[in-house]
């Protein structure tokens, strides 16, 4: 019998529940991971950071805005690195873990799934799906570097490079033999980018391939609500669900997923929960304000407001009668301007 909601272990690290926010550039900031955790995400990973950048700068300062963690408020946390040279990881990981601001991170995660050209051109991200030998060397170097600090290494990857080269099951076995303690699979190829439908059958085949290893597999791709989270676990046997784009501007999805998994464990239909966790405008505006304030505290008002625009667009996406005010929010340049527009937004409900 399937157990839908349960703890998940990564080496000696125990995540209390198998629900996670996926690492996403521009979204998975420390501020947003904290908000997502409050609503039910038990695990979060930072935005990707270049291992080579840390090595050649001999500093984490240039990447600190992406590396920033808050263990007291965001739950179990991973720092994600990308690159194509094992030596870069061998240097960057101890450098990170020797920094008192970062040393309490729980997991080191390696990005082998990013499909964007500026990462792939470096040989990192999903380009490593085409070179499992190099990928294995990177994992081994990372495990060796993290081991003295007691930190497990995890890997996030894709189904394959393209439809003709789906190699996730074999890639997963290589990751485990190289020392990875948990895996996350985005069930799309590099050439798909974020288009089309995620192929959950690849997740099922990958889970079957690593059965008996004791290494957990997060499923990622097209988890849009509680119903789809239950369906993914039921159809693939994955150990946990990792939510990406559906969580942008929508931390409430984690509350819905948690309730849906609990319902499934009781033998109830999670469909009855649909819409239950949709917030009203006041609640939505309050979370936007928190998100904005947190970004501005870290980045300064000008940069924080500018970078928050994309997040506000996600928060207000699909809302009735929000197009006009959303457009105005996209040009707001100060905290006070955003606050005034949010007040207008809530009063119009």
C-alpha positions in Angstrom: 0.0 0.0 0.0 1.3 3.4 -1.0 2.1 5.9 1.8 1.7 9.3 0.2 2.8 11.7 3.0 6.0 10.6 4.8 9.4 11.7 5.9 12.3 11.4 3.4 15.9 10.7 4.3 19.0 12.0 2.5 21.9 10.3 4.1 21.7 11.3 7.8 19.4 14.3 7.0 15.7 13.7 7.6 13.1 15.8 5.8 9.9 15.7 7.8 7.6 15.5 4.8 8.2 14.6 1.1 7.1 18.0 -0.4 9.7 20.3 -1.9 10.0 23.6 -3.7 12.1 23.1 -6.8 15.2 25.3 -7.3 14.4 28.0 -9.9 16.6 31.0 -10.9 14.9 34.2 -9.9 12.3 32.5 -7.8 13.9 30.2 -5.1 15.4 33.0 -3.1 15.9 32.7 0.6 12.9 35.0 1.1 10.6 32.9 -1.0 11.9 29.6 0.4 10.9 30.8 3.8 7.4 31.7 2.7 7.0 28.4 0.9 8.2 26.6 4.0 5.5 28.3 6.1 2.9 26.9 3.7 4.2 23.4 3.7 7.4 23.0 1.6 9.6 20.8 3.8 12.7 21.2 1.6 14.1 23.9 -0.6 17.2 24.4 -2.7 18.9 27.7 -3.6 19.1 29.2 -7.0 22.0 27.7 -9.0 25.5 29.1 -8.4 28.6 28.6 -10.5 31.2 26.4 -8.8 33.8 27.9 -11.1 32.8 31.4 -10.2 33.5 30.7 -6.5 36.8 29.0 -7.3 38.2 31.7 -9.5 36.9 34.6 -7.4 38.2 32.7 -4.3 35.2 34.2 -2.6 31.5 33.5 -2.1 30.7 37.2 -1.8 29.8 37.7 -5.5 27.3 34.8 -5.2 26.1 35.4 -1.6 22.7 36.8 -2.7 22.0 33.4 -4.3 23.7 31.3 -1.6 22.0 33.0 1.4 20.2 30.6 3.7 18.1 31.0 6.8 18.1 27.6 8.6 15.9 28.8 11.4 13.0 29.7 9.1 13.2 27.8 5.9 13.4 24.2 6.9 15.8 21.6 5.4 17.9 23.4 2.8 20.3 22.6 0.0 22.8 24.8 -1.9 22.9 24.1 -5.6 26.0 24.3 -7.7 26.6 23.9 -11.4 29.7 23.4 -13.5 31.6 21.1 -15.7 35.0 20.6 -14.0 35.3 18.3 -10.9 38.1 20.5 -9.6 35.8 23.5 -9.4 33.4 21.5 -7.1 36.3 20.1 -5.1 37.3 23.7 -4.3 33.9 25.4 -4.1 32.2 23.0 -1.7 34.8 23.3 1.2 34.9 27.0 0.6 31.1 27.2 1.1 31.0 24.9 4.1 33.8 26.7 5.9 31.9 30.0 5.7 30.0 30.4 9.0 27.0 32.0 7.1 26.6 28.8 5.0 28.0 26.0 7.1 24.7 25.0 8.5 23.2 24.1 5.1 21.9 20.5 5.1 22.7 19.3 1.6 24.9 20.1 -1.4 22.9 19.7 -4.7 24.5 19.5 -8.1 22.5 20.9 -11.1 22.6 18.5 -14.0 19.3 19.6 -15.4 19.3 23.3 -16.3 18.4 23.5 -20.0 19.1 27.2 -20.6 21.8 27.9 -23.2 24.1 30.1 -21.1 24.5 27.1 -18.7 24.6 24.4 -21.3 27.2 26.2 -23.3 29.6 25.9 -20.3 29.2 22.1 -20.4 27.1 22.3 -17.1 23.5 21.7 -16.4 21.7 19.3 -18.7 24.7 19.1 -21.0 26.1 16.6 -18.5 23.3 14.2 -19.5 25.4 13.7 -22.6 28.5 12.9 -20.7 27.7 10.6 -17.8 31.4 9.8 -17.2 32.2 13.4 -16.5 29.0 13.7 -14.5 30.2 10.8 -12.3 33.5 12.4 -11.8 31.9 15.6 -10.7 29.6 13.8 -8.2 32.6 11.8 -6.8 34.6 15.0 -6.4 31.7 16.7 -4.7 31.1 13.7 -2.3 34.7 13.7 -1.3 34.7 17.4 -0.7 31.5 17.4 1.3 32.2 14.3 3.3 34.4 15.8 6.0 31.6 18.3 6.8 29.0 15.5 7.1 26.9 16.9 4.2 25.2 14.6 1.7 25.3 15.3 -2.0 22.2 15.2 -4.2 21.7 15.5 -8.0 18.9 17.1 -10.1 18.8 16.0 -13.7 16.4 15.6 -16.7 14.9 12.7 -18.7 17.7 13.1 -21.2 19.1 15.4 -23.9 16.3 14.8 -26.4 13.6 12.3 -27.2 16.1 10.0 -29.0 18.3 9.9 -25.9 16.2 9.3 -22.8 18.8 8.0 -20.3 17.5 9.0 -16.9 17.3 5.4 -15.5 20.9 4.7 -16.4 22.0 8.2 -15.3 20.3 7.7 -12.0 22.2 4.5 -11.3 25.5 6.2 -12.2 24.7 9.1 -9.8 24.1 6.6 -7.0 27.2 4.5 -7.7 29.2 7.9 -7.6 27.9 8.6 -4.1 24.7 10.7 -4.5 22.3 10.3 -1.6 19.1 11.6 -3.3 18.0 12.4 -6.8 15.5 14.8 -8.4 14.2 14.1 -11.9 12.5 16.7 -14.0 10.7 14.5 -16.5 11.4 16.7 -19.6 14.4 16.6 -22.0 16.8 19.5 -22.5 15.3 20.2 -25.9 11.9 20.5 -24.4 13.1 23.2 -22.1 9.8 23.9 -20.1 7.5 23.2 -23.0 5.1 20.3 -23.6 4.1 17.6 -21.1 6.4 16.0 -18.5 6.8 12.3 -19.2 6.0 10.7 -15.8 6.7 7.2 -17.3 10.4 8.2 -17.2 10.1 8.8 -13.5 8.5 5.4 -13.0 11.3 3.7 -15.0 13.9 5.5 -13.1 12.4 4.6 -9.8 12.3 1.0 -10.9 15.9 1.2 -12.0 17.1 2.3 -8.5 14.7 0.1 -6.5 16.4 -1.4 -3.5 19.2 1.2 -3.3 17.5 3.1 -0.5 18.1 6.4 -2.4 15.0 8.6 -2.7 13.8 10.0 -5.9 11.9 13.3 -6.1 9.5 13.6 -9.1 9.4 17.0 -10.8 7.3 18.2 -13.7 3.6 19.1 -14.1 2.7 18.9 -10.4 0.2 21.7 -10.5 -2.0 21.0 -7.5 -2.9 18.4 -4.9 -4.6 16.1 -7.3 -1.6 15.9 -9.6 0.8 15.4 -6.7 -1.2 12.4 -5.6 -1.3 11.1 -9.2 2.5 11.5 -9.6 3.3 9.4 -6.6 0.6 6.8 -7.5 1.7 6.5 -11.1 5.5 6.6 -10.7 6.3 5.4 -7.2 8.5 8.4 -6.6 9.4 9.2 -3.0 8.4 12.9 -3.0 7.1 15.7 -5.2 9.1 18.7 -6.2 7.1 21.7 -7.4 8.5 24.2 -9.8 6.6 26.7 -12.0 3.3 26.0 -10.3 4.7 27.3 -7.1 5.8 30.7 -8.6 3.6 33.3 -6.8 1.7 30.4 -5.2 3.1 29.2 -1.9 -0.4 28.0 -1.1 0.1 25.1 -3.4 2.1 23.4 -0.7 -0.7 23.5 1.8 -3.0 22.0 -0.8 -0.5 19.2 -1.7 0.0 18.4 2.0 -3.8 18.1 2.5 -4.2 16.1 -0.7 -1.5 13.6 0.4 -3.1 13.2 3.8 -6.5 12.7 2.1 -5.0 10.0 -0.1 -3.5 8.2 2.9 -7.0 8.2 4.4 -8.4 6.7 1.2 -10.3 9.9 0.3 -10.5 11.6 -3.1 -8.1 14.7 -3.1 -10.3 16.2 -5.8 -12.7 17.5 -3.2 -9.9 19.9 -2.0 -9.6 21.7 -5.3 -9.9 25.5 -4.8 -9.9 25.1 -1.0 -6.5 26.8 -0.6 -7.0 29.7 -3.0 -6.3 32.9 -1.0 -8.4 36.0 -1.0 -6.8 39.3 -2.3 -6.0 40.5 1.2 -4.0 37.3 2.0 -2.3 37.4 -1.4 -1.3 41.1 -1.0 0.1 40.4 2.5 2.4 37.7 1.1 3.5 39.9 -1.8 4.4 42.6 0.7 6.4 40.2 2.8 8.2 38.9 -0.3 8.9 42.4 -1.5 10.2 43.7 1.8 12.5 40.7 2.2 14.0 41.2 -1.3 14.5 44.9 -0.7 16.1 44.3 2.7 18.6 42.0 1.0 19.1 43.8 -2.3 18.2 47.4 -1.7 15.0 49.1 -2.7 15.8 49.8 -6.4 16.9 46.2 -7.2 14.4 44.5 -4.9 11.4 46.3 -6.5 12.7 45.6 -10.0 13.3 41.9 -9.4 10.0 41.6 -7.6 8.0 42.6 -10.7 8.3 39.1 -12.2 7.2 37.6 -9.0 4.2 39.9 -8.7 3.1 38.9 -12.2 3.1 35.3 -11.0 1.1 36.2 -7.8 -1.6 37.9 -9.9 -1.6 35.6 -12.9 -5.1 34.6 -13.9 -6.9 36.8 -11.4 -10.1 38.4 -12.5 -9.8 42.1 -13.2 -6.1 42.2 -12.3 -4.6 42.9 -15.8 -4.7 46.7 -15.5 -3.3 46.9 -12.0 -0.7 44.2 -12.8 0.5 46.4 -15.7 0.9 49.3 -13.3 2.8 47.2 -10.8 5.2 46.3 -13.6 6.4 49.9 -13.8 6.4 50.7 -10.1 9.8 51.7 -8.9 9.5 52.1 -5.1 8.2 50.2 -2.2 5.6 52.9 -1.5 4.3 52.7 -5.1 3.9 48.9 -4.8 2.2 49.3 -1.4 -0.3 51.8 -2.7 -1.2 49.7 -5.7 -1.6 46.6 -3.5 -4.0 48.5 -1.3 -5.9 49.4 -4.4 -5.9 45.8 -5.5 -7.4 44.6 -2.2 -10.0 47.3 -2.0 -11.2 46.3 -5.5 -12.2 42.8 -4.4 
